[in-house]
Structures are given as C-alpha cells and as structure tokens.
Amino acid sequence: MNSDDKSLEFAEIDISEAQEQSGSLQGMTIPERKDIPRPAQGGSLSGQQLTREQRFVKQAREWAQREGEPSLYMPFMSYWPTYDQMDKEQLSWYFFWRSEVRQGRYPFTDLSYIFVYLYELIHGVGWEEPKQGYTLLMDLWDAYQSMYPKLNNYIAEWVCDFVLLHKLNLPLMDIVMRSSTARSGELFDLELQRLLANDPGKLRVEHILAFSDYDLQRSKFYVRGGRALLEEYVPKVVALVDSYLRKTTDKNLVDTFYKGKGKTIERYLFRSAVYDAELYGRTLPLRIFQLRRCPPLRYYITQLIRCTENKLRELQHYRGRLRGISLMPETQMLIERFLEKEYTAGQKPAGPVISIDPERLATLQKDSEEVRSMLTVEDGQAVEVEEIEQAWMEPSTDCVQEMELETEEVSAQPEQVNEQDDLSYTDSSQKIVWDTSSLDEDWLLFAVQLELAHLEVLYTLKESSGHINEVADKYGMMPALLLDEINELAMETIGDLVVDGESIAEDYIDYFARLRRNG
C-alpha cells in the first residue's frame, strides 16, 4: 500500500486540564499559563474551533443571568477552573453561591469557585459599568482574603490591570501594597512616581523607604520607642521639602534629581488567569520611571530621613546622633524648625486633668466677693480685722478647708502607663492632692488651672527628688516646657514666678507644704 495515499488521524487531547486535587487549595499556587492556541475539548458547545478561554467566555455570557437555587456545598479544586470541569452538583452550588455573592453575602466556598467568578468579572460578565466591576472585585477580595491569603497576589495584579485597562481614575498604591509580588514590580514604580510627582503628602514611610539607602526600621531609635514618631514625621518632612523646592526652584523632587526619560514596557494583562486576549488584547503599554534606581534621589531622601531622625532624637532627649548628614543649611534649618513646632504642638494635653466640684468653686467665688465687699470702707466706717478674718474663715470651713485637687486619668492622654508597670502613677491611692484651705484667692485660681503633669512636677520639686525628667517622659513633654507653663500660670494669677531653675522659689516653698501624694 502506498504510504502517500494513507492519511493519519490524531486524537485531540487537551493536556492543560489539571486533575482534580484532593484536600484544601487554600495555599494553591497557579502555574504560569502558556498562551498557546489549541483545539478545545468537546462539550455542550458545538464550536470545536474555540479555544478554552473563548469557550469559557461564551458560556459565561450565556449564563450571566442564571440564578442559583439553594444547593448543597460541593468541593471543587482545580488549576484554571472553568465550568467544563464542574459536574452537575458543583455547577448547582456555584450558581447558588454566585447568587449569594451578588446579594452581598459571602458564604464559605472553595478557592476554585472564587477564581471562576473572578474570570467572569475580568471578561465583563456581571456588571455594566467598569466602576461597578471594580467594586465587585474589591468586595470579593475583602470577603475572602483572610480565608485565602494566596488570593492577594493574584487579585491585586488583576484589579490593577482592570483599573489601567478601563482608565479608571483610581489610586493603585493601597492595592499594590496588599500583594508581595506587586510591591516588587512595575506597578509599584508607577505609583511611586505618581505620588512623588503629584501628591507627596499621600506617601507613607513604607513607600519612602523604597528610595532610601538607610534601613530606618533597624535603627535603635525606631525600635526603642521612636517608631510612631518617625512614621508620622518622615512623610511630612518629605512633603515639606518637596513644597519648598517647588516654591524656590519651580521643580519638585522628581524633576530636581531624576534626569531620565523613563521607558515604555508591555505589561501582560491578567497573567495566570483564564483570559481571552481577543477581548482587550494581550498586553498594555506603560511608561515607567524607575525612581528607585536613581542614585541622586536615593541619596537625598536618605539624608532627609536621617536628618528627621536626628531632630526627633533631640526632642525626645535620646542619647546618640546619626553622623554624616549632608544637606544644605537652609534645608536642614527648615526641617528642624518644622519639627520643633509640630512636635511641641502635639505634646500639649488634650483635656483637663484636674477634678474640681463646680458647685464648690462657685460658692468659693461668691464668698470671695463677700469678703471683698467687707474690705471696702464706706462712710468712714472701718472694718475690724477680727470681723474680716471671721467672714473669710467661715465659708472656708464649709467649702475650702478640705478642698483637694484630685487628679483623674484622661483617656485622651497620648501614653497610658500600665498599672502593673508603675503603680506610683496609676494607683488610685497615689493621687496628688493639695489642701488649699490656707491659700488666698489668687493662689486658689492658680491651683485650679494646674494640670496633672504640673502637679506631678511641683510635688517632685517639693520633695527634692530631682526626677522631673521621668515625669516629663511620662507625659511625652519636655521638662523645660512644663516648668515654663507652671510659671506662666503663676504670673497670670499670683503675679510672680514660683519655679526658679529646677526648684521651687524659696519665697513660696511654704505654699506647697500641703501638696502631697495621697496614700
């Protein structure tokens, strides 16, 4: 028989179909898809020429409005899952579960069902406007990310592709930061460039550290209590300096230090998903500015970070300074003055810390007015000293004799001391009290305005223990500032300074004799 007349027949086998896996796929990793067109398996659709992705999209559109009846959960686990891989019971569960999700309810299900729904949303099934599709993607992600942590790496990339493809005016940085793979790719570079060039005030420390050659998170100051301060003020300083450059040079940080033109890349859309490239194309062109690889910019931002940390160390009375900081004098002065102002403003107590009975205080003021009227000489009549003393002492017996300035804990204080750590600050039997029964009106007004931190400092000075730094640290304030505030209140009420240096003025030591720690 002539071999030339003989035709060969080959069986069509789709080798991409993954076998059903046993057990949970919570940690399943999807291999990279190879987008090679191949004949489709036979199924409910007649078109054998369709690729697997095209067949999925056709089925998804046909079943877009299908409502699911209540059904029993059926396990389903597969790589690149599609409808063809589900049996009748699994399809019944999927459409019931999808109906629940569309109503905002998210019952437990397998990861493979979630991927099928994601593939539908990617292809425009289940929504009319792109913004609606974005919302559905994010809601699904939020509902299942704690159950399936691996979902983050896939859906973050796909959501970003969705936003870029449909030109939605939405920031991507928060989405990128939720995925370890996205944080290391071109999407991170794209968002860093957008924020640094257009909105540096939105940058956070973790973004800024991408430009730094200094590992801030390993700093002793960061580890030993300075973390919150650095995370708050480093972004503010970068935004401040960027604004300063714009006003003085008409250039922002990017324009000042980055001289490149960027490069255009082709980003593959919906990588690792069952995606029909004929819908939106296989790739999307993006212009990327690789700012993280710009040495002048990295050096400058590193110096800004180190300068900020040094000033915060100084304000916190932290020993040791970073060396080798190189900035223009005016820039360094700008940063230091800004931090001094912001830090000082942020350390003032948020509310009153002295408890005074309003009724008792009103009575005291009324009695004071009566005494003042008795001291007034009218028609040549003199008031006997004994009468004056009697009139002053009687109301004091009722209202003031046992008046105590009792301190109370205030929830708005920036730092609360654990009761098990330091009972001298939080034990109710250790309140600072001041018996003001022997004080005149001016001193009473002075005492009323003192706050908890001021009373602690005055008590410490009275006892000559010399630990006002500990008191200042407790309230997150500078010792000098506390002493200045006490003297300011004293000048406004008694007309003199009560603190001289770091001790109570000799003339007023007796006035604080009854200031004590109760218990």
VMD Tcl script that draws the C-alpha trace (Angstrom):
set ca {
  {0.00 0.00 0.00}
  {1.33 3.40 -0.94}
  {2.11 5.42 2.15}
  {1.37 8.65 0.29}
  {-2.26 7.66 -0.01}
  {-2.58 6.88 3.64}
  {-3.97 9.57 5.99}
  {-3.13 9.74 9.64}
  {-5.67 10.58 12.32}
  {-4.69 12.06 15.68}
  {-6.76 12.21 18.81}
  {-7.25 15.69 20.22}
  {-6.14 15.85 23.86}
  {-6.18 19.00 26.00}
  {-3.15 18.44 28.19}
  {-3.76 21.66 30.11}
  {-6.65 20.13 32.06}
  {-5.34 19.65 35.59}
  {-6.51 16.64 37.53}
  {-8.85 17.09 40.45}
  {-6.79 17.62 43.59}
  {-7.68 16.23 47.00}
  {-7.60 18.38 50.13}
  {-7.78 22.12 50.52}
  {-6.31 24.52 47.98}
  {-6.03 27.39 50.45}
  {-2.35 27.70 49.67}
  {-2.63 26.74 46.00}
  {-0.26 28.47 43.60}
  {-1.36 28.73 40.00}
  {1.40 27.95 37.49}
  {2.13 30.47 34.75}
  {-0.17 29.95 31.78}
  {1.35 29.39 28.35}
  {-0.96 31.11 25.91}
  {-0.67 28.68 23.01}
  {-3.86 28.23 20.98}
  {-5.02 24.64 20.98}
  {-8.12 22.70 19.95}
  {-10.90 22.74 22.52}
  {-12.47 19.72 24.17}
  {-15.87 18.57 23.12}
  {-18.65 19.84 25.35}
  {-22.03 21.40 25.34}
  {-20.89 23.94 22.75}
  {-20.73 22.95 19.15}
  {-17.83 25.14 18.09}
  {-14.79 22.84 18.27}
  {-12.58 25.60 16.88}
  {-12.91 27.74 20.04}
  {-10.03 27.91 22.46}
  {-10.63 27.06 26.07}
  {-10.67 30.74 27.02}
  {-13.14 31.60 24.25}
  {-15.40 28.72 25.23}
  {-15.38 29.92 28.84}
  {-16.34 33.47 27.85}
  {-19.16 32.21 25.63}
  {-20.57 30.06 28.44}
  {-20.18 32.88 30.96}
  {-22.23 35.25 28.81}
  {-24.92 32.62 28.23}
  {-25.21 32.01 32.00}
  {-24.71 35.64 33.09}
  {-28.31 35.97 34.38}
  {-28.69 32.44 35.72}
  {-30.00 32.36 39.26}
  {-28.99 29.55 41.57}
  {-31.44 27.61 43.69}
  {-30.45 26.67 47.26}
  {-27.94 23.89 46.94}
  {-25.56 21.81 48.99}
  {-21.90 22.80 49.04}
  {-19.78 20.59 46.82}
  {-15.94 20.71 46.97}
  {-14.21 21.85 43.79}
  {-10.47 22.23 43.42}
  {-8.60 22.70 40.17}
  {-5.98 24.80 38.44}
  {-7.53 27.31 35.98}
  {-11.05 26.18 36.83}
  {-13.86 26.53 34.29}
  {-17.45 25.39 34.01}
  {-16.36 22.37 31.96}
  {-14.52 20.98 34.96}
  {-17.61 21.05 37.19}
  {-20.14 18.26 37.43}
  {-23.87 18.88 37.80}
  {-23.79 19.24 41.60}
  {-20.80 21.58 41.52}
  {-22.46 23.80 38.89}
  {-25.60 23.90 41.03}
  {-23.59 25.03 44.07}
  {-21.60 27.58 42.03}
  {-24.66 29.40 40.71}
  {-26.29 29.38 44.13}
  {-23.07 30.75 45.69}
  {-22.75 33.38 42.92}
  {-26.34 34.50 43.54}
  {-25.49 34.93 47.22}
  {-22.36 36.96 46.39}
  {-24.35 39.22 44.07}
  {-26.64 39.92 47.04}
  {-23.65 40.90 49.21}
  {-23.48 37.62 51.13}
  {-20.26 35.60 51.08}
  {-20.69 32.03 52.30}
  {-17.79 29.62 52.60}
  {-16.68 28.13 49.32}
  {-13.58 26.71 47.65}
  {-10.94 28.91 46.06}
  {-11.62 27.44 42.61}
  {-15.21 28.74 42.64}
  {-13.85 32.19 43.53}
  {-11.48 32.10 40.57}
  {-14.31 31.24 38.17}
  {-16.26 34.28 39.40}
  {-13.14 36.44 39.06}
  {-12.71 35.28 35.46}
  {-16.33 36.31 34.78}
  {-15.73 39.81 36.17}
  {-12.50 40.18 34.17}
  {-14.44 39.48 30.97}
  {-17.23 41.95 31.74}
  {-19.81 39.43 32.94}
  {-21.97 40.59 35.85}
  {-21.53 44.36 35.55}
  {-22.48 47.19 33.19}
  {-20.02 49.96 34.07}
  {-16.28 49.38 34.77}
  {-16.56 51.18 38.13}
  {-19.19 48.62 39.15}
  {-16.89 45.79 38.10}
  {-14.07 47.28 40.17}
  {-16.34 47.44 43.23}
  {-17.38 43.78 42.79}
  {-13.74 42.72 42.53}
  {-12.77 44.61 45.68}
  {-15.78 43.36 47.67}
  {-14.96 39.76 46.77}
  {-11.33 40.30 47.71}
  {-12.18 41.83 51.06}
  {-14.57 38.99 51.85}
  {-12.17 36.11 51.21}
  {-8.62 37.41 51.64}
  {-8.31 36.26 55.26}
  {-9.58 32.81 54.32}
  {-7.29 32.53 51.30}
  {-4.12 34.67 51.76}
  {-2.73 33.46 48.43}
  {-5.59 35.27 46.73}
  {-3.81 38.59 47.41}
  {-1.01 38.02 44.94}
  {-3.34 37.19 42.06}
  {-6.25 39.55 42.57}
  {-4.03 42.57 43.30}
  {-2.43 42.27 39.87}
  {-5.76 41.65 38.16}
  {-7.51 44.58 39.84}
  {-4.66 46.89 38.81}
  {-4.89 45.58 35.23}
  {-8.65 46.21 35.35}
  {-8.19 49.80 36.55}
  {-5.49 50.60 33.99}
  {-7.32 48.89 31.13}
  {-10.59 50.74 31.74}
  {-8.79 54.01 32.57}
  {-10.47 54.37 35.95}
  {-9.22 57.41 37.83}
  {-8.36 55.45 40.98}
  {-5.16 55.28 43.05}
  {-3.43 51.92 42.98}
  {-0.93 52.19 45.82}
  {-3.14 50.64 48.51}
  {-3.93 47.75 46.17}
  {-0.27 47.25 45.28}
  {0.77 47.22 48.94}
  {-1.55 44.29 49.64}
  {0.49 41.99 47.41}
  {4.13 40.98 47.90}
  {4.57 40.37 44.18}
  {3.01 43.69 43.13}
  {5.26 45.60 45.56}
  {8.31 44.42 43.70}
  {7.12 45.09 40.17}
  {6.44 47.89 37.74}
  {3.11 48.79 39.33}
  {4.93 49.90 42.45}
  {7.27 52.05 40.36}
  {4.28 53.52 38.54}
  {2.53 54.51 41.78}
  {5.71 55.83 43.44}
  {6.28 58.15 40.51}
  {2.65 59.34 40.54}
  {2.62 60.10 44.27}
  {6.06 61.67 44.49}
  {5.46 63.89 41.47}
  {1.83 64.86 42.09}
  {0.81 64.17 45.69}
  {3.81 63.58 48.02}
  {1.60 64.20 51.06}
  {0.00 60.77 50.43}
  {3.31 58.92 50.75}
  {3.78 56.69 53.81}
  {7.01 55.56 55.43}
  {6.95 52.17 53.72}
  {6.77 53.96 50.35}
  {9.55 56.40 51.17}
  {11.89 53.65 52.37}
  {11.88 52.29 48.82}
  {14.08 55.30 47.94}
  {16.38 55.06 50.98}
  {19.80 53.51 51.40}
  {19.33 53.77 55.18}
  {17.37 50.96 56.85}
  {15.26 53.08 59.17}
  {13.41 50.10 60.64}
  {16.64 48.72 62.10}
  {17.51 51.99 63.83}
  {17.80 51.72 67.62}
  {15.66 54.82 68.00}
  {12.96 53.31 65.76}
  {12.99 50.01 67.67}
  {13.13 51.55 71.15}
  {10.06 53.74 71.02}
  {10.57 56.13 68.11}
  {8.60 54.18 65.53}
  {5.34 56.15 65.82}
  {7.16 59.49 65.64}
  {9.20 58.51 62.59}
  {6.18 57.09 60.77}
  {4.31 60.32 61.43}
  {7.00 62.90 60.67}
  {9.18 61.37 57.91}
  {6.37 61.64 55.30}
  {5.60 65.18 56.48}
  {9.23 66.20 56.08}
  {9.45 64.76 52.55}
  {6.26 66.62 51.58}
  {7.61 69.80 53.23}
  {10.91 69.70 51.33}
  {9.11 68.93 48.06}
  {6.91 72.01 48.60}
  {9.97 74.09 49.45}
  {11.69 73.04 46.21}
  {8.60 73.84 44.17}
  {8.44 77.36 45.62}
  {12.17 78.12 45.37}
  {13.18 76.31 42.18}
  {9.84 75.61 40.46}
  {10.83 71.92 40.41}
  {9.62 69.03 42.54}
  {11.80 66.22 43.92}
  {11.42 64.11 40.78}
  {12.28 66.93 38.39}
  {15.23 68.00 40.54}
  {17.01 64.66 40.77}
  {15.66 62.34 38.05}
  {17.06 63.17 34.62}
  {15.90 60.06 32.81}
  {13.04 59.84 30.35}
  {11.63 56.59 31.64}
  {10.96 53.55 29.48}
  {7.90 52.00 27.87}
  {7.14 48.40 28.77}
  {4.44 45.97 27.65}
  {2.56 44.66 30.67}
  {0.85 41.29 30.22}
  {-2.82 41.56 31.19}
  {-4.40 39.20 33.70}
  {-1.39 36.96 33.95}
  {-2.14 33.41 35.21}
  {-5.89 33.87 34.67}
  {-8.22 32.17 32.21}
  {-8.33 35.22 29.96}
  {-9.39 35.63 26.33}
  {-6.83 38.03 24.86}
  {-9.10 38.83 21.92}
  {-11.29 40.86 24.28}
  {-8.83 43.57 25.40}
  {-5.51 42.46 23.92}
  {-2.63 40.55 25.40}
  {-0.50 43.47 26.69}
  {-0.86 47.06 27.83}
  {1.90 49.65 27.24}
  {3.07 51.51 30.36}
  {5.69 54.23 30.73}
  {7.73 53.59 33.87}
  {10.10 55.95 35.69}
  {12.42 53.77 37.75}
  {12.91 56.28 40.54}
  {14.06 53.62 42.96}
  {17.18 53.22 40.84}
  {18.07 56.92 40.72}
  {21.22 57.40 42.92}
  {20.91 61.21 43.41}
  {17.26 60.91 44.50}
  {18.04 57.97 46.80}
  {20.91 59.86 48.42}
  {18.84 62.99 49.01}
  {15.84 61.20 50.53}
  {18.20 59.17 52.69}
  {19.60 62.43 54.08}
  {16.09 63.76 54.74}
  {15.23 60.64 56.72}
  {18.42 60.75 58.78}
  {18.04 64.47 59.50}
  {14.46 63.90 60.65}
  {15.51 61.07 62.96}
  {18.32 63.16 64.49}
  {15.97 66.02 65.33}
  {13.39 63.66 66.83}
  {16.14 62.06 68.90}
  {17.00 65.51 70.23}
  {13.39 66.36 71.03}
  {12.96 63.04 72.81}
  {16.23 63.50 74.78}
  {17.54 60.30 73.22}
  {21.26 59.77 73.56}
  {23.29 59.43 70.41}
  {23.08 61.05 66.99}
  {23.48 59.85 63.42}
  {26.62 61.11 61.71}
  {27.41 62.11 58.17}
  {24.24 64.04 57.35}
  {24.78 66.28 54.34}
  {22.07 68.83 53.50}
  {22.05 72.49 52.57}
  {21.96 74.61 55.78}
  {18.65 76.24 54.85}
  {17.06 72.84 54.19}
  {18.28 71.43 57.49}
  {17.08 74.53 59.34}
  {13.69 74.25 57.65}
  {13.30 70.65 58.81}
  {14.43 71.33 62.37}
  {12.16 74.35 62.87}
  {9.21 72.47 61.40}
  {9.75 69.51 63.73}
  {10.18 71.73 66.78}
  {6.88 73.45 66.07}
  {4.94 70.31 65.17}
  {6.35 68.20 67.98}
  {5.72 70.82 70.66}
  {2.17 71.42 69.45}
  {1.46 67.71 69.54}
  {2.61 67.23 73.12}
  {0.07 69.51 74.84}
  {-2.57 67.62 76.84}
  {-5.85 67.14 75.08}
  {-8.10 67.98 78.02}
  {-8.36 68.95 81.69}
  {-6.79 66.64 84.23}
  {-7.91 68.25 87.50}
  {-11.27 67.45 89.03}
  {-12.99 70.41 90.70}
  {-16.54 70.43 92.05}
  {-18.24 73.27 90.09}
  {-20.69 74.00 92.90}
  {-17.92 74.30 95.47}
  {-15.94 76.56 93.16}
  {-19.00 78.80 92.59}
  {-19.55 79.04 96.33}
  {-15.92 79.95 96.81}
  {-16.19 82.75 94.27}
  {-19.35 84.06 95.95}
  {-17.64 84.08 99.34}
  {-14.67 85.89 97.84}
  {-16.98 88.62 96.60}
  {-18.49 88.97 100.07}
  {-15.04 89.31 101.63}
  {-14.08 91.91 99.03}
  {-17.20 93.94 99.83}
  {-16.43 93.75 103.57}
  {-12.92 95.09 102.93}
  {-14.41 98.16 101.24}
  {-14.60 101.15 103.65}
  {-17.74 103.21 103.21}
  {-18.84 106.43 105.02}
  {-15.68 106.43 107.14}
  {-16.55 103.17 108.81}
  {-13.63 100.84 109.40}
  {-13.97 97.11 109.34}
  {-12.42 95.30 112.25}
  {-9.71 92.79 111.40}
  {-11.35 90.17 113.51}
  {-14.61 90.52 111.53}
  {-12.76 90.16 108.25}
  {-10.96 87.05 109.42}
  {-14.20 85.56 110.72}
  {-16.00 86.26 107.44}
  {-13.20 84.62 105.42}
  {-12.76 81.59 107.61}
  {-16.42 80.64 107.91}
  {-17.05 79.90 104.25}
  {-13.64 78.28 104.02}
  {-14.68 75.83 106.67}
  {-17.67 74.78 104.57}
  {-16.22 74.98 101.08}
  {-12.45 75.09 101.01}
  {-10.87 73.66 104.13}
  {-10.68 70.13 102.76}
  {-10.62 71.08 99.09}
  {-8.32 68.72 97.21}
  {-7.15 68.99 93.68}
  {-7.73 65.38 92.75}
  {-6.20 64.16 89.59}
  {-8.03 61.85 87.26}
  {-6.93 59.69 84.36}
  {-7.81 61.12 80.98}
  {-8.36 58.75 78.07}
  {-7.03 61.32 75.60}
  {-3.50 61.27 77.11}
  {-1.04 60.11 74.42}
  {0.58 57.47 76.59}
  {-1.11 55.46 79.35}
  {1.15 53.78 81.90}
  {0.30 50.18 82.64}
  {-0.84 49.66 86.22}
  {1.45 46.68 86.59}
  {4.42 48.69 85.40}
  {4.30 51.77 87.63}
  {1.77 51.93 90.46}
  {3.05 55.33 91.59}
  {1.38 56.88 88.53}
  {-1.88 54.98 88.25}
  {-2.83 53.54 91.65}
  {-5.94 55.35 92.91}
  {-4.36 55.52 96.39}
  {-1.47 57.58 94.99}
  {-3.28 60.68 93.75}
  {-1.69 64.11 94.02}
  {-3.78 66.24 96.39}
  {-3.35 69.82 97.55}
  {-5.07 71.14 100.67}
  {-5.69 74.76 99.67}
  {-7.65 75.83 102.76}
  {-4.90 78.22 103.87}
  {-4.40 79.85 100.45}
  {-5.79 83.18 99.32}
  {-7.94 83.77 96.25}
  {-5.08 84.31 93.78}
  {-3.42 81.08 94.82}
  {-6.70 79.22 94.56}
  {-7.12 80.44 90.98}
  {-3.55 79.31 90.29}
  {-4.21 75.87 91.77}
  {-7.41 75.40 89.79}
  {-5.60 75.87 86.46}
  {-2.81 73.40 87.14}
  {-2.95 70.13 85.26}
  {-1.86 66.66 86.34}
  {1.59 66.98 84.79}
  {2.15 70.32 86.56}
  {1.15 68.88 89.94}
  {3.50 65.91 89.46}
  {6.36 68.27 88.68}
  {5.67 70.56 91.66}
  {5.42 67.59 94.00}
  {8.69 66.22 92.67}
  {10.41 69.59 93.13}
  {8.99 69.94 96.66}
  {10.36 66.57 97.63}
  {13.73 67.44 96.02}
  {13.78 64.05 94.31}
  {15.18 65.57 91.11}
  {13.27 63.26 88.75}
  {11.29 65.76 86.69}
  {12.70 64.16 83.51}
  {10.81 60.99 84.41}
  {7.61 62.97 84.89}
  {8.14 64.75 81.56}
  {8.80 61.47 79.76}
  {5.64 60.01 81.27}
  {3.52 62.73 79.67}
  {5.56 62.96 76.47}
  {6.67 66.54 77.17}
  {9.91 68.42 77.66}
  {10.85 69.33 81.28}
  {11.57 72.95 80.37}
  {8.16 73.29 78.73}
  {6.38 72.01 81.85}
  {8.28 74.46 84.08}
  {7.51 77.35 81.72}
  {3.80 76.51 81.72}
  {3.74 76.47 85.54}
  {5.42 79.87 85.72}
  {3.10 81.33 83.06}
  {0.06 80.30 85.08}
  {1.67 81.72 88.23}
  {2.33 85.08 86.55}
  {-1.27 85.29 85.39}
  {-2.70 84.58 88.87}
  {-0.30 85.44 91.71}
  {1.90 87.77 89.67}
  {5.21 86.04 90.28}
  {7.30 83.01 89.30}
  {7.05 80.01 91.60}
  {9.81 77.92 89.99}
  {13.38 79.12 89.92}
  {15.55 76.98 87.66}
  {14.63 73.44 88.67}
  {13.46 74.16 92.20}
  {10.58 75.93 93.88}
  {11.32 79.57 94.65}
  {12.39 79.99 98.29}
  {9.62 82.54 98.99}
  {6.91 80.07 98.04}
  {8.09 76.76 99.50}
  {5.58 77.02 102.35}
  {2.68 77.41 99.94}
  {3.28 73.89 98.65}
  {3.66 72.33 102.11}
  {0.26 70.66 101.83}
  {0.85 69.32 98.32}
  {1.20 65.60 98.85}
  {0.72 62.21 97.30}
  {-2.40 60.74 98.87}
  {-1.87 57.33 100.48}
}
mol new
graphics top color blue
foreach p $ca { graphics top sphere $p radius 0.5 }
foreach p [lrange $ca 0 end-1] q [lrange $ca 1 end] { graphics top cylinder $p $q radius 0.2 }
display resetview
